[in-house]
Amino acid sequence: MFLPIWVIDWCVLVYTDLQELADHTHEANVQHEVLDGMFTFYDSTKAKLNIYQVASVTFDLLLLLVLGSYLIVLFSFLVITTRGLDDLISLFRRPPSRKVKTA
């Protein structure tokens, strides 16, 4: 069985990389230091997963609907009592165009 030349080159490259790594790994030192501050660093040897049961979003949407309806009714009531029904209706009409008519 014959291998293509690129496979042999790749194997030689991996082998030389592993040899080079083995030559220099004895120089590496592991240091554990406690860092005081607002950051927390975690190593990859321990992990903790927290799962919390939370309420559904239905209550939030219902509260939003009730509060929004209340504010719309309050706004409409205040505009009608202070300015009148015509001003409330005119808030939702399209403003007149600014085109100047020439005679």
PyRosetta script that sets phi, psi and omega in degrees:
from pyrosetta import init, pose_from_sequence

init()
pose = pose_from_sequence("MFLPIWVIDWCVLVYTDLQELADHTHEANVQHEVLDGMFTFYDSTKAKLNIYQVASVTFDLLLLLVLGSYLIVLFSFLVITTRGLDDLISLFRRPPSRKVKTA")
pose.set_psi(1, 125.4)
pose.set_omega(1, -178.3)
pose.set_phi(2, -106.8)
pose.set_psi(2, 136.2)
pose.set_omega(2, 178.8)
pose.set_phi(3, -100.3)
pose.set_psi(3, 146.8)
pose.set_omega(3, 175.7)
pose.set_phi(4, -63.4)
pose.set_psi(4, 157.2)
pose.set_omega(4, -175.9)
pose.set_phi(5, -65.0)
pose.set_psi(5, -32.9)
pose.set_omega(5, -179.1)
pose.set_phi(6, -68.4)
pose.set_psi(6, -30.1)
pose.set_omega(6, 177.2)
pose.set_phi(7, -69.3)
pose.set_psi(7, -41.3)
pose.set_omega(7, 179.2)
pose.set_phi(8, -65.7)
pose.set_psi(8, -42.1)
pose.set_omega(8, 177.5)
pose.set_phi(9, -62.3)
pose.set_psi(9, -39.8)
pose.set_omega(9, 179.5)
pose.set_phi(10, -64.9)
pose.set_psi(10, -42.7)
pose.set_omega(10, 178.9)
pose.set_phi(11, -64.0)
pose.set_psi(11, -41.2)
pose.set_omega(11, 178.2)
pose.set_phi(12, -64.5)
pose.set_psi(12, -40.7)
pose.set_omega(12, 178.8)
pose.set_phi(13, -63.6)
pose.set_psi(13, -44.6)
pose.set_omega(13, 178.2)
pose.set_phi(14, -64.2)
pose.set_psi(14, -42.3)
pose.set_omega(14, -179.5)
pose.set_phi(15, -63.3)
pose.set_psi(15, -43.1)
pose.set_omega(15, -180.0)
pose.set_phi(16, -69.0)
pose.set_psi(16, -34.6)
pose.set_omega(16, 176.2)
pose.set_phi(17, -64.7)
pose.set_psi(17, -42.2)
pose.set_omega(17, 178.7)
pose.set_phi(18, -65.4)
pose.set_psi(18, -37.5)
pose.set_omega(18, 177.7)
pose.set_phi(19, -65.9)
pose.set_psi(19, -43.5)
pose.set_omega(19, 178.8)
pose.set_phi(20, -63.7)
pose.set_psi(20, -40.6)
pose.set_omega(20, 178.1)
pose.set_phi(21, -65.0)
pose.set_psi(21, -41.2)
pose.set_omega(21, 178.7)
pose.set_phi(22, -64.9)
pose.set_psi(22, -31.8)
pose.set_omega(22, 179.0)
pose.set_phi(23, -69.0)
pose.set_psi(23, -29.6)
pose.set_omega(23, -173.6)
pose.set_phi(24, -108.1)
pose.set_psi(24, -4.8)
pose.set_omega(24, -178.4)
pose.set_phi(25, -73.1)
pose.set_psi(25, -20.9)
pose.set_omega(25, 178.6)
pose.set_phi(26, -71.2)
pose.set_psi(26, -15.9)
pose.set_omega(26, 179.0)
pose.set_phi(27, -82.6)
pose.set_psi(27, -13.2)
pose.set_omega(27, -176.7)
pose.set_phi(28, -81.3)
pose.set_psi(28, 139.0)
pose.set_omega(28, 177.3)
pose.set_phi(29, -123.6)
pose.set_psi(29, 142.2)
pose.set_omega(29, 176.5)
pose.set_phi(30, -97.4)
pose.set_psi(30, 127.3)
pose.set_omega(30, 180.0)
pose.set_phi(31, -124.0)
pose.set_psi(31, 129.1)
pose.set_omega(31, 176.9)
pose.set_phi(32, -107.7)
pose.set_psi(32, 116.5)
pose.set_omega(32, 179.7)
pose.set_phi(33, -125.0)
pose.set_psi(33, 142.2)
pose.set_omega(33, 176.9)
pose.set_phi(34, -90.2)
pose.set_psi(34, 121.8)
pose.set_omega(34, -179.6)
pose.set_phi(35, -103.5)
pose.set_psi(35, 115.3)
pose.set_omega(35, 177.0)
pose.set_phi(36, -85.8)
pose.set_psi(36, 136.2)
pose.set_omega(36, 178.5)
pose.set_phi(37, 154.8)
pose.set_psi(37, -164.1)
pose.set_omega(37, -175.9)
pose.set_phi(38, -89.2)
pose.set_psi(38, -1.7)
pose.set_omega(38, -179.6)
pose.set_phi(39, -101.3)
pose.set_psi(39, 144.8)
pose.set_omega(39, 175.6)
pose.set_phi(40, -121.0)
pose.set_psi(40, 122.9)
pose.set_omega(40, -180.0)
pose.set_phi(41, -105.8)
pose.set_psi(41, 135.7)
pose.set_omega(41, -179.8)
pose.set_phi(42, -116.0)
pose.set_psi(42, 140.0)
pose.set_omega(42, 174.3)
pose.set_phi(43, -89.5)
pose.set_psi(43, 168.2)
pose.set_omega(43, -173.8)
pose.set_phi(44, -81.8)
pose.set_psi(44, -0.4)
pose.set_omega(44, -177.7)
pose.set_phi(45, -86.4)
pose.set_psi(45, -15.4)
pose.set_omega(45, 177.1)
pose.set_phi(46, -133.2)
pose.set_psi(46, 143.2)
pose.set_omega(46, 179.4)
pose.set_phi(47, -147.0)
pose.set_psi(47, 144.9)
pose.set_omega(47, -179.5)
pose.set_phi(48, -133.4)
pose.set_psi(48, 127.1)
pose.set_omega(48, -179.8)
pose.set_phi(49, -107.4)
pose.set_psi(49, 124.0)
pose.set_omega(49, 178.0)
pose.set_phi(50, -105.4)
pose.set_psi(50, 127.5)
pose.set_omega(50, 178.7)
pose.set_phi(51, -122.6)
pose.set_psi(51, 125.2)
pose.set_omega(51, -178.9)
pose.set_phi(52, -118.3)
pose.set_psi(52, 141.4)
pose.set_omega(52, 175.2)
pose.set_phi(53, -88.6)
pose.set_psi(53, 124.0)
pose.set_omega(53, -176.8)
pose.set_phi(54, -118.4)
pose.set_psi(54, 160.3)
pose.set_omega(54, 179.0)
pose.set_phi(55, -71.0)
pose.set_psi(55, 157.1)
pose.set_omega(55, 179.7)
pose.set_phi(56, -75.0)
pose.set_psi(56, 168.6)
pose.set_omega(56, -176.0)
pose.set_phi(57, -83.5)
pose.set_psi(57, -3.8)
pose.set_omega(57, -177.8)
pose.set_phi(58, -60.7)
pose.set_psi(58, -44.2)
pose.set_omega(58, 179.3)
pose.set_phi(59, -61.9)
pose.set_psi(59, -41.5)
pose.set_omega(59, 179.8)
pose.set_phi(60, -63.1)
pose.set_psi(60, -42.9)
pose.set_omega(60, 179.5)
pose.set_phi(61, -67.3)
pose.set_psi(61, -38.4)
pose.set_omega(61, 178.3)
pose.set_phi(62, -65.7)
pose.set_psi(62, -42.7)
pose.set_omega(62, 177.6)
pose.set_phi(63, -63.3)
pose.set_psi(63, -40.9)
pose.set_omega(63, 177.7)
pose.set_phi(64, -62.2)
pose.set_psi(64, -41.9)
pose.set_omega(64, 179.2)
pose.set_phi(65, -64.7)
pose.set_psi(65, -45.2)
pose.set_omega(65, -180.0)
pose.set_phi(66, -65.8)
pose.set_psi(66, -45.7)
pose.set_omega(66, -179.4)
pose.set_phi(67, -65.4)
pose.set_psi(67, -41.8)
pose.set_omega(67, 177.7)
pose.set_phi(68, -63.7)
pose.set_psi(68, -41.7)
pose.set_omega(68, 177.6)
pose.set_phi(69, -63.4)
pose.set_psi(69, -42.1)
pose.set_omega(69, 178.8)
pose.set_phi(70, -61.0)
pose.set_psi(70, -44.2)
pose.set_omega(70, -179.3)
pose.set_phi(71, -67.2)
pose.set_psi(71, -36.4)
pose.set_omega(71, 177.5)
pose.set_phi(72, -66.1)
pose.set_psi(72, -44.0)
pose.set_omega(72, 178.7)
pose.set_phi(73, -65.0)
pose.set_psi(73, -42.6)
pose.set_omega(73, 179.0)
pose.set_phi(74, -62.8)
pose.set_psi(74, -43.2)
pose.set_omega(74, 178.5)
pose.set_phi(75, -62.3)
pose.set_psi(75, -45.8)
pose.set_omega(75, 180.0)
pose.set_phi(76, -62.4)
pose.set_psi(76, -43.5)
pose.set_omega(76, 179.5)
pose.set_phi(77, -61.4)
pose.set_psi(77, -44.3)
pose.set_omega(77, -178.6)
pose.set_phi(78, -67.7)
pose.set_psi(78, -37.9)
pose.set_omega(78, 178.7)
pose.set_phi(79, -68.2)
pose.set_psi(79, -42.0)
pose.set_omega(79, -179.5)
pose.set_phi(80, -64.8)
pose.set_psi(80, -42.1)
pose.set_omega(80, -177.4)
pose.set_phi(81, -73.5)
pose.set_psi(81, -28.8)
pose.set_omega(81, -178.0)
pose.set_phi(82, -94.5)
pose.set_psi(82, -37.1)
pose.set_omega(82, -174.8)
pose.set_phi(83, -114.1)
pose.set_psi(83, -32.2)
pose.set_omega(83, -177.7)
pose.set_phi(84, 114.2)
pose.set_psi(84, 164.8)
pose.set_omega(84, -176.8)
pose.set_phi(85, -67.3)
pose.set_psi(85, -33.1)
pose.set_omega(85, -179.3)
pose.set_phi(86, -63.7)
pose.set_psi(86, -38.2)
pose.set_omega(86, 178.2)
pose.set_phi(87, -68.6)
pose.set_psi(87, -33.9)
pose.set_omega(87, 177.0)
pose.set_phi(88, -66.2)
pose.set_psi(88, -42.3)
pose.set_omega(88, 179.7)
pose.set_phi(89, -68.4)
pose.set_psi(89, -36.7)
pose.set_omega(89, -178.0)
pose.set_phi(90, -69.6)
pose.set_psi(90, -18.0)
pose.set_omega(90, 175.8)
pose.set_phi(91, -63.6)
pose.set_psi(91, -28.0)
pose.set_omega(91, -175.0)
pose.set_phi(92, -102.0)
pose.set_psi(92, 2.5)
pose.set_omega(92, 177.0)
pose.set_phi(93, -86.7)
pose.set_psi(93, 156.0)
pose.set_omega(93, 177.6)
pose.set_phi(94, -73.7)
pose.set_psi(94, 133.9)
pose.set_omega(94, 179.8)
pose.set_phi(95, -66.1)
pose.set_psi(95, 152.0)
pose.set_omega(95, 179.2)
pose.set_phi(96, -63.7)
pose.set_psi(96, 149.1)
pose.set_omega(96, -178.3)
pose.set_phi(97, -70.6)
pose.set_psi(97, 155.4)
pose.set_omega(97, -177.2)
pose.set_phi(98, -96.9)
pose.set_psi(98, 9.4)
pose.set_omega(98, -179.6)
pose.set_phi(99, -68.5)
pose.set_psi(99, 134.6)
pose.set_omega(99, 179.4)
pose.set_phi(100, -93.1)
pose.set_psi(100, 124.4)
pose.set_omega(100, -180.0)
pose.set_phi(101, -81.8)
pose.set_psi(101, 132.8)
pose.set_omega(101, 178.7)
pose.set_phi(102, -100.7)
pose.set_psi(102, 141.8)
pose.set_omega(102, -177.7)
pose.set_phi(103, -90.8)
pose.dump_pdb("model.pdb")
